[in-house]
């Protein structure tokens, strides 16, 4: 469903929703390693019953000093430094995370058609096992008639979170500036994105000022620490077995990118999915990449044996 919001007073109502409401989705809840288990066996996986508020810092320190990492040759130090930086931002659960994604018209990439904004504020989720996440899907009014589909799927009308908001470019700028001011400038939050450089450039192209010292978590770079090639959003979600669908919608992509960042920065998940060992990935042909990009159907295995299936539980 699409809701048109073209007036400044409506933008202000949307801004008030930043404080008054939140959209909840099924999400990845980071699990922790017990300090004793991590000390005796860094590869063991155990949930922890938190005893004091500094548990995450202790767990992260033990994880990073475990010496279990086998990253790409000549990139070991840089890879571990980047992983440490991102995990301190995400796993320690102290900073607001603002995931952003832009979709543009495939025949003129300067024309933004959608903006997805997803906000995780750790202060709202204190004491909860379920993260509270706010999501916003904005369709740019000036470009609402532009439709993709030749080179990338068009999912503009397939936002899975509820209502889409139609805003003018000027009102979209106001909305984004207020989010940045509240969560980034005032509270030292971080941007999260997948190959986020392009999204930052689109923000700047809208005339939005971005601090040079802003903290950024890029899920594409996190993936590259572990694997040789690839790294589409769909690919990184499949690698960690995170259920997903209807990609190439800006808000959906931003939401899944946030979940991916949480997963890739969680010590337990990294152990479980063997993300601390660099692996070479086979190249895919152009036709395979295009087929995967547009694929929406499920993959069936009609010869599955129950014994084989039981090994995965």
LUMGU-818767 format. One record per residue (C-alpha): residue number from 1; residue in three letters; x negated, y, z. Coordinates in nm, 2 decimals. Layout:
R     i    aa        u        v        w
R   NUM   ALA        X        Y        Z
...
This chain:
R     i    aa        u        v        w
R     1   UNK     0.00     0.00     0.00
R     2   UNK    -0.13     0.35    -0.08
R     3   UNK    -0.04     0.66     0.11
R     4   UNK    -0.10     1.00    -0.04
R     5   UNK    -0.27     1.25     0.18
R     6   UNK    -0.36     1.57    -0.01
R     7   UNK    -0.31     1.85     0.25
R     8   UNK    -0.56     1.96     0.51
R     9   UNK    -0.31     1.92     0.80
R    10   UNK    -0.28     1.55     0.70
R    11   UNK    -0.66     1.52     0.70
R    12   UNK    -0.65     1.65     1.06
R    13   UNK    -0.40     1.38     1.15
R    14   UNK    -0.64     1.12     1.01
R    15   UNK    -0.93     1.28     1.21
R    16   UNK    -0.72     1.25     1.53
R    17   UNK    -0.69     0.88     1.45
R    18   UNK    -1.07     0.85     1.50
R    19   UNK    -0.99     0.89     1.87
R    20   UNK    -0.64     0.76     1.91
R    21   UNK    -0.62     0.44     1.71
R    22   UNK    -0.82     0.15     1.59
R    23   UNK    -0.77    -0.13     1.34
R    24   UNK    -0.86    -0.48     1.46
R    25   UNK    -0.99    -0.75     1.24
R    26   UNK    -1.13    -1.10     1.28
R    27   UNK    -1.49    -1.04     1.34
R    28   UNK    -1.83    -1.19     1.42
R    29   UNK    -1.89    -1.17     1.79
R    30   UNK    -2.27    -1.18     1.86
R    31   UNK    -2.38    -1.48     2.08
R    32   UNK    -2.69    -1.46     2.29
R    33   UNK    -2.97    -1.70     2.39
R    34   UNK    -3.03    -1.78     2.75
R    35   UNK    -3.37    -1.66     2.87
R    36   UNK    -3.46    -2.00     3.00
R    37   UNK    -3.36    -2.17     2.68
R    38   UNK    -3.54    -1.92     2.46
R    39   UNK    -3.86    -1.96     2.67
R    40   UNK    -3.86    -2.34     2.65
R    41   UNK    -3.74    -2.37     2.30
R    42   UNK    -3.70    -2.06     2.08
R    43   UNK    -3.50    -2.25     1.83
R    44   UNK    -3.23    -2.37     2.07
R    45   UNK    -2.89    -2.21     2.06
R    46   UNK    -2.69    -2.14     2.37
R    47   UNK    -2.43    -1.88     2.46
R    48   UNK    -2.51    -1.68     2.77
R    49   UNK    -2.31    -1.58     3.07
R    50   UNK    -2.43    -1.23     3.12
R    51   UNK    -2.56    -1.16     3.47
R    52   UNK    -2.67    -0.80     3.44
R    53   UNK    -2.64    -0.52     3.18
R    54   UNK    -3.00    -0.56     3.06
R    55   UNK    -2.96    -0.92     2.94
R    56   UNK    -2.96    -0.81     2.57
R    57   UNK    -3.29    -0.63     2.61
R    58   UNK    -3.45    -0.93     2.78
R    59   UNK    -3.32    -1.17     2.52
R    60   UNK    -3.44    -0.95     2.24
R    61   UNK    -3.78    -0.91     2.39
R    62   UNK    -3.82    -1.28     2.43
R    63   UNK    -3.69    -1.35     2.08
R    64   UNK    -3.93    -1.10     1.91
R    65   UNK    -4.23    -1.23     2.11
R    66   UNK    -4.15    -1.60     2.04
R    67   UNK    -4.40    -1.62     1.74
R    68   UNK    -4.15    -1.83     1.55
R    69   UNK    -4.14    -1.61     1.24
R    70   UNK    -4.27    -1.72     0.90
R    71   UNK    -4.21    -1.43     0.67
R    72   UNK    -4.34    -1.37     0.32
R    73   UNK    -4.72    -1.36     0.29
R    74   UNK    -4.87    -1.02     0.32
R    75   UNK    -4.54    -0.88     0.45
R    76   UNK    -4.53    -1.05     0.79
R    77   UNK    -4.60    -0.74     1.00
R    78   UNK    -4.38    -0.51     0.79
R    79   UNK    -4.09    -0.76     0.79
R    80   UNK    -4.11    -0.81     1.17
R    81   UNK    -4.12    -0.43     1.23
R    82   UNK    -3.81    -0.37     1.01
R    83   UNK    -3.63    -0.66     1.18
R    84   UNK    -3.72    -0.53     1.53
R    85   UNK    -3.60    -0.18     1.43
R    86   UNK    -3.27    -0.30     1.31
R    87   UNK    -3.20    -0.53     1.60
R    88   UNK    -3.27    -0.26     1.85
R    89   UNK    -3.01    -0.05     1.67
R    90   UNK    -2.74    -0.32     1.64
R    91   UNK    -2.80    -0.60     1.89
R    92   UNK    -2.86    -0.38     2.19
R    93   UNK    -2.50    -0.25     2.14
R    94   UNK    -2.56     0.11     2.25
R    95   UNK    -2.51     0.31     1.94
R    96   UNK    -2.20     0.37     1.72
R    97   UNK    -2.24     0.20     1.38
R    98   UNK    -2.08     0.37     1.08
R    99   UNK    -2.06     0.14     0.78
R   100   UNK    -2.00     0.32     0.45
R   101   UNK    -1.94     0.20     0.09
R   102   UNK    -1.87     0.40    -0.23
R   103   UNK    -1.71     0.26    -0.54
R   104   UNK    -1.76     0.45    -0.87
R   105   UNK    -1.61     0.45    -1.22
R   106   UNK    -1.81     0.19    -1.42
R   107   UNK    -1.83     0.41    -1.73
R   108   UNK    -1.94     0.72    -1.54
R   109   UNK    -2.11     0.65    -1.21
R   110   UNK    -2.10     1.01    -1.09
R   111   UNK    -1.72     0.98    -1.05
R   112   UNK    -1.65     0.83    -0.71
R   113   UNK    -1.32     0.65    -0.70
R   114   UNK    -1.32     0.51    -0.34
R   115   UNK    -1.48     0.56    -0.01
R   116   UNK    -1.48     0.30     0.27
R   117   UNK    -1.56     0.39     0.63
R   118   UNK    -1.58     0.14     0.91
R   119   UNK    -1.66     0.25     1.27
R   120   UNK    -1.78     0.03     1.55
R   121   UNK    -1.80     0.22     1.88
R   122   UNK    -1.95     0.01     2.16
R   123   UNK    -1.80     0.23     2.42
R   124   UNK    -1.45     0.12     2.31
R   125   UNK    -1.54    -0.25     2.33
R   126   UNK    -1.70    -0.26     2.68
R   127   UNK    -1.59    -0.57     2.87
R   128   UNK    -1.42    -0.72     2.56
R   129   UNK    -1.52    -1.03     2.37
R   130   UNK    -1.34    -0.89     2.06
R   131   UNK    -1.50    -0.58     1.89
R   132   UNK    -1.27    -0.29     1.83
R   133   UNK    -1.33    -0.16     1.48
R   134   UNK    -1.17     0.14     1.30
R   135   UNK    -1.14     0.13     0.92
R   136   UNK    -1.05     0.39     0.66
R   137   UNK    -0.99     0.34     0.29
R   138   UNK    -1.00     0.66     0.08
R   139   UNK    -0.90     0.68    -0.28
R   140   UNK    -1.02     0.99    -0.46
R   141   UNK    -0.71     1.18    -0.59
R   142   UNK    -0.90     1.34    -0.89
R   143   UNK    -1.01     0.99    -1.01
R   144   UNK    -0.71     0.78    -0.91
R   145   UNK    -0.63     0.69    -1.28
R   146   UNK    -0.98     0.56    -1.35
R   147   UNK    -0.98     0.18    -1.35
R   148   UNK    -1.28    -0.06    -1.35
R   149   UNK    -1.28    -0.42    -1.48
R   150   UNK    -1.51    -0.45    -1.77
R   151   UNK    -1.84    -0.46    -1.57
R   152   UNK    -1.72    -0.49    -1.21
R   153   UNK    -1.39    -0.61    -1.06
R   154   UNK    -1.13    -0.35    -0.99
R   155   UNK    -1.01    -0.39    -0.63
R   156   UNK    -0.90    -0.04    -0.56
R   157   UNK    -0.54    -0.15    -0.48
R   158   UNK    -0.65    -0.45    -0.27
R   159   UNK    -0.75    -0.31     0.06
R   160   UNK    -0.69    -0.59     0.32
R   161   UNK    -0.67    -0.35     0.62
R   162   UNK    -0.33    -0.19     0.55
R   163   UNK    -0.27     0.16     0.42
R   164   UNK    -0.50     0.34     0.17
R   165   UNK    -0.53     0.71     0.19
R   166   UNK    -0.54     0.93    -0.12
R   167   UNK    -0.75     1.24    -0.06
R   168   UNK    -0.89     1.51    -0.28
R   169   UNK    -1.27     1.54    -0.30
R   170   UNK    -1.27     1.85    -0.08
R   171   UNK    -1.06     1.68     0.19
R   172   UNK    -1.27     1.37     0.17
R   173   UNK    -1.58     1.58     0.23
R   174   UNK    -1.41     1.73     0.54
R   175   UNK    -1.32     1.39     0.67
R   176   UNK    -1.67     1.25     0.62
R   177   UNK    -1.84     1.55     0.78
R   178   UNK    -1.63     1.52     1.09
R   179   UNK    -1.71     1.15     1.12
R   180   UNK    -2.08     1.22     1.08
R   181   UNK    -2.07     1.50     1.34
R   182   UNK    -1.88     1.30     1.60
R   183   UNK    -2.07     0.96     1.57
R   184   UNK    -2.40     1.04     1.41
R   185   UNK    -2.50     1.39     1.52
R   186   UNK    -2.34     1.40     1.87
R   187   UNK    -2.40     1.04     1.97
R   188   UNK    -2.71     0.94     1.78
R   189   UNK    -2.52     0.67     1.58
R   190   UNK    -2.65     0.48     1.28
R   191   UNK    -2.54     0.43     0.92
R   192   UNK    -2.49     0.07     0.80
R   193   UNK    -2.47    -0.02     0.43
R   194   UNK    -2.57    -0.27     0.17
R   195   UNK    -2.84    -0.12    -0.05
R   196   UNK    -2.73     0.20     0.12
R   197   UNK    -2.96     0.44    -0.08
R   198   UNK    -2.69     0.49    -0.34
R   199   UNK    -2.42     0.55    -0.08
R   200   UNK    -2.64     0.82     0.08
R   201   UNK    -2.70     0.99    -0.25
R   202   UNK    -2.32     0.99    -0.32
R   203   UNK    -2.27     1.16     0.02
R   204   UNK    -2.52     1.42    -0.06
R   205   UNK    -2.37     1.46    -0.41
R   206   UNK    -2.04     1.56    -0.23
R   207   UNK    -2.24     1.84    -0.06
R   208   UNK    -2.26     1.66     0.28
R   209   UNK    -2.58     1.74     0.48
R   210   UNK    -2.75     1.42     0.61
R   211   UNK    -3.02     1.45     0.88
R   212   UNK    -3.36     1.33     0.76
R   213   UNK    -3.41     1.13     1.09
R   214   UNK    -3.08     0.94     1.07
R   215   UNK    -3.11     0.58     1.16
R   216   UNK    -3.01     0.33     0.89
R   217   UNK    -2.95    -0.04     0.88
R   218   UNK    -2.95    -0.19     0.53
R   219   UNK    -2.82    -0.54     0.50
R   220   UNK    -2.99    -0.58     0.16
R   221   UNK    -3.33    -0.52     0.33
R   222   UNK    -3.24    -0.76     0.61
R   223   UNK    -3.17    -1.03     0.35
R   224   UNK    -3.49    -0.97     0.17
R   225   UNK    -3.69    -1.04     0.49
R   226   UNK    -3.56    -1.40     0.46
R   227   UNK    -3.51    -1.47     0.09
R   228   UNK    -3.71    -1.41    -0.22
R   229   UNK    -3.44    -1.28    -0.46
R   230   UNK    -3.07    -1.21    -0.48
R   231   UNK    -2.89    -1.03    -0.20
R   232   UNK    -2.55    -0.93    -0.33
R   233   UNK    -2.30    -0.86    -0.06
R   234   UNK    -2.12    -1.18    -0.15
R   235   UNK    -2.45    -1.37    -0.14
R   236   UNK    -2.55    -1.25     0.20
R   237   UNK    -2.21    -1.34     0.34
R   238   UNK    -2.22    -1.69     0.19
R   239   UNK    -2.57    -1.74     0.34
R   240   UNK    -2.43    -1.69     0.69
R   241   UNK    -2.10    -1.87     0.62
R   242   UNK    -1.89    -1.57     0.69
R   243   UNK    -1.54    -1.60     0.53
R   244   UNK    -1.47    -1.31     0.30
R   245   UNK    -1.26    -1.20     0.01
R   246   UNK    -1.15    -0.92    -0.22
R   247   UNK    -1.49    -0.75    -0.25
R   248   UNK    -1.55    -0.44    -0.46
R   249   UNK    -1.29    -0.26    -0.26
R   250   UNK    -1.48     0.02    -0.07
R   251   UNK    -1.33    -0.04     0.27
R   252   UNK    -1.34    -0.42     0.25
R   253   UNK    -1.70    -0.41     0.15
R   254   UNK    -1.79    -0.17     0.43
R   255   UNK    -1.61    -0.39     0.68
R   256   UNK    -1.79    -0.71     0.56
R   257   UNK    -2.12    -0.52     0.56
R   258   UNK    -2.08    -0.42     0.92
R   259   UNK    -2.01    -0.79     1.01
R   260   UNK    -2.32    -0.89     0.81
R   261   UNK    -2.53    -0.64     1.00
R   262   UNK    -2.41    -0.77     1.33
R   263   UNK    -2.48    -1.13     1.22
R   264   UNK    -2.83    -1.07     1.07
R   265   UNK    -2.93    -0.88     1.39
R   266   UNK    -2.82    -1.14     1.63
R   267   UNK    -3.09    -1.38     1.76
R   268   UNK    -2.85    -1.67     1.80
R   269   UNK    -2.72    -1.64     1.44
R   270   UNK    -3.07    -1.60     1.30
R   271   UNK    -3.18    -1.92     1.47
R   272   UNK    -2.87    -2.10     1.36
R   273   UNK    -2.90    -2.00     0.99
R   274   UNK    -3.28    -2.03     0.98
R   275   UNK    -3.32    -1.66     0.88
R   276   UNK    -3.66    -1.63     1.03
R   277   UNK    -3.82    -1.86     0.77
R   278   UNK    -3.89    -1.70     0.43
R   279   UNK    -3.75    -1.91     0.15
R   280   UNK    -3.77    -1.90    -0.23
R   281   UNK    -3.43    -1.88    -0.41
R   282   UNK    -3.38    -2.00    -0.76
R   283   UNK    -3.29    -1.74    -1.02
R   284   UNK    -2.94    -1.73    -1.17
R   285   UNK    -2.86    -1.65    -1.53
R   286   UNK    -2.67    -1.33    -1.62
R   287   UNK    -2.36    -1.54    -1.70
R   288   UNK    -2.37    -1.71    -1.36
R   289   UNK    -2.40    -1.37    -1.19
R   290   UNK    -2.11    -1.23    -1.38
R   291   UNK    -1.90    -1.54    -1.32
R   292   UNK    -1.96    -1.52    -0.94
R   293   UNK    -1.89    -1.15    -0.94
R   294   UNK    -1.55    -1.19    -1.08
R   295   UNK    -1.47    -1.53    -0.91
R   296   UNK    -1.17    -1.52    -0.68
R   297   UNK    -1.07    -1.89    -0.66
R   298   UNK    -1.18    -2.14    -0.40
R   299   UNK    -1.43    -2.42    -0.46
R   300   UNK    -1.30    -2.77    -0.40
R   301   UNK    -1.48    -3.09    -0.32
R   302   UNK    -1.23    -3.37    -0.40
R   303   UNK    -1.47    -3.65    -0.29
R   304   UNK    -1.55    -3.54     0.06
R   305   UNK    -1.59    -3.83     0.31
R   306   UNK    -1.47    -3.76     0.66
R   307   UNK    -1.80    -3.89     0.81
R   308   UNK    -1.99    -3.62     0.61
R   309   UNK    -1.75    -3.36     0.72
R   310   UNK    -1.79    -3.45     1.08
R   311   UNK    -2.16    -3.38     1.07
R   312   UNK    -2.08    -3.01     1.04
R   313   UNK    -1.87    -2.97     1.36
